[in-house]
Amino acid sequence: MLITIQNHLNTIAVCSLDGIEAIVICHSRPIPDDMAEAAKREGVAIVVTPMSQFEASAALSELPPSKK
């Protein structure tokens, strides 16, 4: 999972190259159409939150570990 404020197409490219399956976009930044299309094509989930990166990281750290 990538937690970021970077809301552009290159963010999806980084995820695809590194096998990242989900992006959390912080500060309620809007998702451009080209980014949404690339994410769908590459199978990368996008979640938008009003939280800062720190707040999102802290909230996610309280979740139980996933079982893959």
C-alpha positions as CSV (number, residue, x, y, z in Angstrom):
1,M,0.0,0.0,0.0
2,L,1.2,3.5,-0.9
3,I,0.1,6.4,1.2
4,T,0.7,9.7,-0.6
5,I,-0.5,13.1,-1.8
6,Q,0.7,12.4,-5.3
7,N,-2.4,12.3,-7.5
8,H,-1.0,11.8,-11.0
9,L,-0.4,9.1,-13.6
10,N,3.2,8.3,-12.6
11,T,2.0,7.2,-9.2
12,I,0.2,4.3,-10.9
13,A,3.3,3.5,-12.8
14,V,5.3,3.2,-9.6
15,C,2.7,0.9,-8.1
16,S,2.7,-1.3,-11.1
17,L,6.5,-1.6,-11.2
18,D,6.7,-2.4,-7.4
19,G,3.6,-4.6,-7.1
20,I,1.6,-2.2,-4.9
21,E,-2.1,-3.1,-5.0
22,A,-3.6,0.0,-3.3
23,I,-3.0,3.7,-3.0
24,V,-4.3,6.0,-0.3
25,I,-4.5,9.6,-1.5
26,C,-4.5,12.0,1.4
27,H,-5.9,15.5,2.0
28,S,-8.9,14.7,-0.2
29,R,-6.9,15.4,-3.4
30,P,-9.0,14.8,-6.5
31,I,-8.2,11.8,-8.8
32,P,-7.6,12.8,-12.4
33,D,-9.4,10.8,-15.1
34,D,-6.1,9.5,-16.6
35,M,-5.0,8.3,-13.2
36,A,-8.3,6.5,-12.5
37,E,-8.2,4.8,-15.9
38,A,-4.6,3.6,-15.4
39,A,-5.4,2.3,-11.9
40,K,-8.3,0.3,-13.3
41,R,-6.2,-1.1,-16.1
42,E,-3.4,-2.0,-13.8
43,G,-5.6,-3.4,-11.0
44,V,-4.5,-0.8,-8.4
45,A,-7.2,0.3,-5.9
46,I,-7.4,4.0,-5.1
47,V,-8.8,5.2,-1.7
48,V,-9.1,9.0,-1.0
49,T,-9.1,10.3,2.6
50,P,-9.2,13.7,4.2
51,M,-6.5,12.5,6.6
52,S,-2.8,13.5,6.4
53,Q,-0.3,10.9,5.5
54,F,0.7,10.6,9.2
55,E,-3.0,10.2,10.3
56,A,-3.7,7.6,7.6
57,S,-0.6,5.6,8.5
58,A,-1.5,5.6,12.1
59,A,-5.1,4.6,11.4
60,L,-4.0,1.8,9.1
61,S,-1.4,0.5,11.6
62,E,-4.3,-0.2,14.0
63,L,-5.8,-2.7,11.6
64,P,-5.2,-6.4,12.0
65,P,-2.6,-7.9,9.6
66,S,-4.1,-9.3,6.4
67,K,-3.9,-12.9,5.6
68,K,-2.8,-13.5,1.9
